[in-house]
């Protein structure tokens, strides 16, 4: 199986912490074993305001501006139009990355 590496140097941020982010989002996942375990892996992706994660098979969406300690899972209630859009952006980007498509740290859809 082909594996794409998706990395961006931290040097510009370390050299100038006030510089704007080079990414629209940050992504992390956790899986054990071989790459066969990737499909069931837990993940998290966040942008400047929202965080979408899957932990033990359950998804959660948090508004980090309103809820920085992640107490209120927005998916447990009715999402606003903006929250639905942010959920779709993050979810689609996660699916793109997990399908093995490389990225420059910018959204590949919805630009």
Secondary structure, 3 states (H helix, E strand, C coil): CCCCCCCCCCHHHHHCCCCCCCCCCEEEEECCCCHHHHHHCEEEEECCCEEEEEECCEEEEEECCCCCCCCCCHHHCCCCHHHHHHHHHHHHHHHHHHCCCCCCCCCCCCC
